[in-house]
Amino acid sequence: MMNALKNAFAIPELRRRIIFTLLMLLVYRIGCHVPTPGIDGQVLSQFFAGTEGTLLGLVSAFTGGALAQMTVFALGIMPYISASIIMQLLTVVFEPVERLAKEGEQGRKKITQYTRYGTILLSIVQSAGISVGLQSMTGPAGEPVVANPGLPFIVLTVITLTAGTAFIMWIGEQITERGIGNGISLIIYAGIVAGAPSAVVNTIRLVKTGAMSPIVVVALCVMMAVVTAAIIFMERAQRRVPIHHAKRVVGMKQMGGQASHLPLKINMSGVIPPIFASSIIMFPQTIASMMPENETVAMMATWMSPGHWAYTVFYVALIVFFCYFYTAVTFNPVDVAENVKRQGGYVPGIRPGKETADYLDKVLTRLTFAGAIYISAVCVLPTFLIGQFNVPFFFGGTSLLIVVGVGLDTASQIEAHLISRSYEGFMKGATIRGRRG
């Protein structure tokens, strides 16, 4: 591992990309500590102290604590993710956007531009809702979170939070273009990892005070290790569809005749489904938190809280939907079958063309179902832990899935750079298979 890291920094281009990525993440983490004007941070911290183990606790973890401190990056990257969801849905149901998606690089640039506009619009709406909700929040003793509520505070908060989200979006795009790995995923990764040291310190403190049993801590560590190993295994698992190539004569040479395979991952969509599902499921809870006096809204808040059966069912349904949806967007069996046919290949026992496409679609449907069940099982683990063991922090399979998945993706990209320049990768005698998402 140390030799691999040394080799990584020995390549000028890769060294520049890694350093650029780290600097951009450092800028992001600094911004997570710049407070929004007009808010009493101490009172707000006391309010969020009671949200551990709830949806707000999860969202705060995704933003690296920026939401709990109400900094300029409080909205995080979630508005961008929501805008991306909307645009990808439109590529399926709205013909003009579908045509743009098929226009190649220029079409993708146009969709990216619309996604940015959508991000700003969603940020304005969410920040306006948050600013209104902040004015009604109070601490344990009844002290207000906002000292001077009113229209000027709302306008200032909307501008601040929207600008913060736009800046995060720019950081993510710069990392993707000039750094290493997927910028948006790395920002979420950095936010989750940033909360790990404080979680460890709090756990030690709880054990010392007797609020948490050492046996529970040991059980949690073992379970985290098991879940991490299971995630790595499932993320690298794949179904290899055999492809045979017919022999043909090209000039004076005989080409083809060899056998290969088409790798289909069990989890084709990567970490996208839980991220998309989390960004959608937070809307009812956010609205409910702004209208606590309304009985209907309060009931909605109860239903959409982690631990309630309605929340679990809705969350799992969203994950399964986005597993199938994202896989359908990123993998087209018809195009793959046509490419195999043009290269003179075929699946043994399956006719080239439409029958091959139907066969690939059937295999992919089954794999996606298995992948959706696996992701759902990992992501609902926090609910079980919080309910059964009274875990005082939001330990979660969702966070582990994102951390491990993004880590594997980034490591595979670094390894690809190393191997392309005849250096050994991170693992001797093996390679880290790439992943999607």
VOKOL-636458 format. One record per atom (N, C-alpha, C): x, y, z. Coordinates in steps of 0.1 Angstrom, whole numbers, plus 5000, padded with zeros to 4 digits. Layout:
N
XYZ...
***
This chain:
437
500849885000500050005000500950135000501950135008502850245009503550264996504050154989504650174976503650224966502450184967501450234957501150384959501150424972500950564974502250644970503350584972504650654967504650664952504150554945504150554930503050654925501950674933500950764929501450914929502250944939502851084939504051094931504550984925505650994916505251034902503951024899503451054886502951204886503551294879503151434880501751464879501151414868499651434865498851384877499051264881498251204892498451274905499751324907500051394920499251524920499251594908498451724907496951694910496451594904495051564906494651534921495551454927495251414941495351544950496451624948496551744956495451844954495051854941493951944938492651894945492351764945491151704951491251734966492351714972492451734987492251884990492851974982492652114985491252154983490552104973489152144971488252084983488551964988487851914999488151995012489352045013489752125024488952255024488852315012487952445011486552415015486052295011484652255015484552245030485452185036485452165051485552295058486352385053486452525059485052595058484452585047483152645045482052595054482252465058481252405067481352455081482252545084482452615097482252765097481752815085481452955084479952975087479653045098478253055102477453145093476153115092475153205085474853315094474853445089474553565098473153555104473153615116471853635123471253515131472153415133471653295140472553275153471853235163472553205176472953055175474253035172474752905170474652815182474852865194474752785206473352735208472352815207470952775208470552665198471052695185470752595175471452465177472652465183473252335186472552255196471952335206471152265216469852205210469352275200468152215193468452085186469652095178469951975170470551865179470851895191471351785200470351675202469051715201467951625203467551555190468251575179467951515166468751395163469751355172470551235169469651115167469951035157469150915154467850945146467751065142466551105134466951135120465951165111466351205097467151325097466851425106467751545106469151515110469351415118470651375122471351315110470651235102471251175090471651285080470751385077471051495068472251575073472251595086473351675092474651595090474551465091475851385089476251385074475351385065475651405051476351535048476051645055476651775053477851795062478251695069479451715078479151805090477951805094477551895106477252035102477252065089477052205084475552245087474652145086473252175089473052205103473652125112473452145126474052285131475052325124475652455128475152565120474252535110473652635101474752725095475652665088476752735081476352775067477252835060476852875046476652755037477152635041477052515033475952425040474952485047473952405054473152315045472852365033472052285024472852165018474152175018474952065012474752054997474951934992474851904978473551844974472551834984471351774982470451834971470451974970469652034959470151994946471451984944472051934931471651794928471651704938471251574936469751564932468851644939467451644936467251694922467951804917467851854904468351744894469351664897469851564888468751454887468051424898466951324897465851374888465551494889464451554881464851544866466051584863466551584849466551444843467051344851467151204846465751154844464751184853463351144851462851204838463151334836462651404824463251334811464451284811465051214800464251094795463451044805462650924802461250964798460651064804459251094802458951224793460051304791459851424784460751424771460051424759460751404747461851504744461651634745462751734742463951704750463851674763465051634771465651504767464851414762465351284757466151304745465651394736466451434724467751494727467751584737469051644742470051534746469551434754470451334759471051254748470451244736470951174725471851254716472051374719472751464710474251464713474751374721476151364724476651474734477851524732478451614742477751744743477251804732476551924733475151904741474551794739473251774746473551754761474651684764474951664779475251794785475951884778476352014783475052094786474052084777472852154779472052104791472051974793471351914804472051954817473351954817474152004829473752144832473652224822473252364824471852374831470952294826469552294832469652244846470452144848470652094862471052194872472052284867472552394875471352484878470652524868469452614871468452554881468252424879467352354888467852354902469152344904469852344917469652474924469852584916469652714922468152734926467252694918465852714921465452634934465852504934465552424946466252484959467452534957468152594968467452714974466852794965466052914969464852864977464152764972462952714979463252654992464352574993464652505005465152605015466052695011466552795020465552895026464552925017463453005022462652935033462352805030461652725041462452715053463752695052464652685064464652815072464752925065464753055072463553085079462353045073461053065080461052975092461452845091461452755102462352795113463552855110464452895120463853005129463053085124462453195132461553145142460953025140460052965150460752865160462052845158462752745166463252815179463252735190463652795203464552685209465352725219466152635226465452575238466052495246465352425257464752525267465352635269464752735278463852835271463552815259462652905252463353025245464753025245465453135238465353115223465153225216465053215201466353185194466253105183467453085175467853205167466853275162467053395154466753515163467753605165467553725174466753825167466853845154466053955147465353895135464153825138463453765127462753875118462453835106461753925097462253905083461753985074462053965059463553985056464254085062465654095060466453975063466053905074466753785078466453675067465253665063464853555053465653585040465653705035466353735023467853705024468453745035469953725037470253575038469353495045469553355046469453285033468453325025468253265012469453285003469953415002471153444994472353364999472553355012473753295018473753145015472653075018472552935016472552895001471952974993471952944978473352954973473953064977475353084972476252974977476052924989476852814994476652684986475452654983475152534975475752544961475652664955476252684942477752664942478352714953479852704954480252554956479452474964479652334965479552264952478552304944478352244931479552264922480052384923481252424915482452344920482652324933483752244938483652104933482452044933482251904929482551894914482151984906482451974891483951994889484652084896486052094895486851974899486451904909487051784913486951674903485651664897485451564887486351594874486451714871487151754859488651754860489151814871490551834873491251744884490351684892490851604903490751454900490551374911490451224909489151184916488351104910487151054915485951144911484751104916483551184913483451284924483451414920483451524929482251524939481051504933479851514942479851404952480251284948480351164957481451194968482551254964483651284974483151384984482351484980481851584989481051515000480151424996479251355005480151265014481151205008482051115015482851195026483251315022484051405032483151445043481851475040480951515051480651405061480551275056480351165065481551135073482751125067483951095074484351195084483951325081484251435091483651415104482451345104481751325117482251205125483151125119483650995125484451025138485351115138486151145151485251185163484351275160483451315171482551205176482151115167481350995170482150905179483450885176484250795184484450855198484750985199484951055212483651045220482451075214481251065221480950925226481250825218481050685222481950655235483250695234484050675246483550745258483050865257482550935268481250865274480450815265479250745269479550615277480650545272481050425279481550455293482350565294482950605307481850645317480850715312479750755321478750645324478850535317477950425319476650435311476550535302475350545294475250445283476450385280476450285269477350175273476850045271477549935275478749895266479849855272480949815263480649705254479749615258479349505250478649555237477849655239477149715227478149775217479149845223480249905215480949795207481349685214482049575207481149515196479849495199478949445189478749535177478749665180478649765169479949755160481149745166482349735158482349615150481949495156481949375148480949385137479749445139478749455129479249545118479949655121480449745111481449675102482349595109483349525101482649425091481549355096480849255088480149325077479449435080478749515069479749565059480849615063481849665054482449555045482649435050483149325042482049285032480849285037479749245028479549345017479749475020479549575009480649564999481949545004483049524994482849404985482349294991482049164984481049194973479949254977478749274968479149374957479949484961480249584951481149524940481949424944482949364934482349244927481149194932480549084926480049114912480049014903479549034890479148904883478248914874477748804866478448814852479248714849479948714836479248644825478648714816477948654805478948614794479048484790480048444781479748494767480848544760480748594746481748514738481248454727482148384718482148464705483348464699483548544686483748444675483048454664483148364653484448394645485048294639486248304631485948374618486748464614486548534601487948564595488048574582489248604575489348744571490348814576490548954572491948964565491848984552493148984544493748844544494948844549495748714550495648654564494948714573494848674587493448624591493548524600492248474605492048534619490848604620490548684632489448614639489348634653488248584661488548444665487448384670487548244675487748234690488048354696488348354710487048374718487148334731485948354740486348464750485348544754485448644764484148644772483948754780482748764788482348904789481048924792480549064794480249074809480949154817480749154831479549244835478549194842477449264847477449264862477549384868477649394882476349374889476349314901475149294908474549434912475349524916474949664919475449754908474649764897475049854886474949994889474050034899473750174902474650234912475450154919476350214929475650274941476150384945475550454957474450554954474150554941473150654937471750634943471150504943469850484949469650534963470550504973470350554987470450704987471350764979471550914980470250974974469750924963468550984957467350964967467250844972466150814982466150904994467350924999467551015011467151155008467551204996467151334992465751364990464951254986463551274984462751254998463251165006462451125018462551235028463551325026463751435036462651545035462051555023461151665021459951665030459251545032458051545042458551585056459651535060460151565073460551705075461151765064461551905065460251995066459251965058458052045059457352025072457351905078456751885091457451955102458751965101459552035111459252185112458752245100458452385100457052415104456152315106454752335110454452235121455152245133454852155143453452165150452852275148451552295154450352225147450652185134449552125126449551975129448351925133448251785137448551685125447951725114448251635102449651625098450351745099451751745096452551675106452151685119452851615130452751465128451551425123451351275121452251235109452351315099453251285088454751275093455051365102456451365107456751235114455751185122455851065129456050945119455250945109455250835099456650835092457150955089458350965081459650975090459550925102460650925111461350785111462650775111463350645111462750565123462450435120461950345130460450315128459750405121458350375118458250295106457250205105457150105094456950185081456150295081455850365069457150425063458050475072459350525067460150415060460250305067461050195062460550145048459150135047458550085035458850185024458550315027458750415016460250425012461150415022462550425019463050305010462650185014462950065006462350074992461150124991460450134978461250234969461650344975462450444967463850384962464450304971465750244968465550144956464550064957464349964947464050034933463150134934462850214922464050274915464950344923466050404917467150304913467150184919468050084914467750044900466450024897466049984884466050104874465750224879465750334871467150374866468050384876469450424872470050324863469850194866470350084858469850094843468550124842467950134829468550254821468850364829469450484822470850464818471650384826473050374823473450254814472550154813472850034806471649994797471950004784470949974774471249834767470449734770470749604765470649594749469849674743469749674729471049724722471549834728472849894723473949794725474049734737475049634740474949514730473749464728473549354719474049384705473749504700474149544687475649564686476249614696477749624696478349484696477849394703478349254703478149194689477049214683476749164670477749214659477949354660478849414650480249364652480649324664482049274666482149124663481049064658481048924654480948834666480448884677480248804689478848754691478648654700477348604703477448534716476248524723476148454735475748304732476448204736476248064733474748034735474047974725472747934726471748044724472148164722471248284720471548344706470448374699470648434686471148584687471948624679472448774679471248864677471348984682470349084679469249094690468049084687466949104696466949004707467148874704467148774714468248794724469448834719470548864729470148984738469549084732469049204740468049154751467049074747466149024756466748934767467748854763468448774773469248864783469948964778470649054787469749134796468549174791467649244799467049154810466849024807466348934817467448914828468648894824469748874834469848994842469849114836470049244843468949264853467749234849466549254858466749174871467149044869467348964881468549014890469649054883470749104891470349234898469549324891469149444898468249424910467449314909466549284920467449244932468449154929469349114940470149234946470549324937471249444941470449534950469149544946468249634953467949584967467749444968467549384981468749404990469949394984471249414992471349554997471149654988471249794992470149825003468949775001467849805011468249745024468749625024469149565037470249645044471149695037472249775043471749905048470849965040470350105044469350105055468649995058467649995069468349945082469549905081470249865093470249965104470450095102470450195112469150195120468050175113466750175120466650065130467149945126467149825135468049855147469249915145470149935156469650035166469050145160468550255169467450205178466550115172465450065179465749965189466749875186467049755194468049785205469149865201470249885210470350035215469350115212469450255216470750325213471150305201472450375196472250525197473150595204472950735206473450825194473850765183474250845171473750765159473750835148473250775136474250695129474550575134475450485127474550415116475050405104474250365094474850285083474150195077474550125065474650215054473750325053473750415042475050485042475550535053476850605054477950505050477950385056478950285052478950255037477850245032477750215017478350325009478050445013478650555005480150565007480550555020482050565022482850455015482350335017483050215010482950224995481750254990481550264975482450374969482450494975483250604969484650574971485050514982486450474984486950374973486150274970486450184960486550244946485650334943485650404931486850494929487250564939488450654939489650574938489750464946490950374945491150314931489950274925490050214912490550314901490150434903490650534893492150564895492550574908494050594910494750474905494250354907494950234902495050224887493950274881493950284866495050374861495350484868496450574864497750504866497850434877499150364880499450254870498450174867498650064858498950114844498250224840498550274827499950324825500650344836502050394835502950284841502550154840503350044844503750034859502950104867503250094882502249984887502649924899501749834905500549914912499449844912498249914918498349894934497149924940497049914954497149764959496749674950496649534954497549444945498549384951499449294943498649174938498849144925498249024920496749034918496149154920494749164918494449314915493249334909492949474906491549504912491349624915490049664920489149694908488049614907487149634896486449764898486249834886485549964886484049944890483450054894482050054898481350174891480050174891479250284886478750364897478350494894477750584904478850654911
***
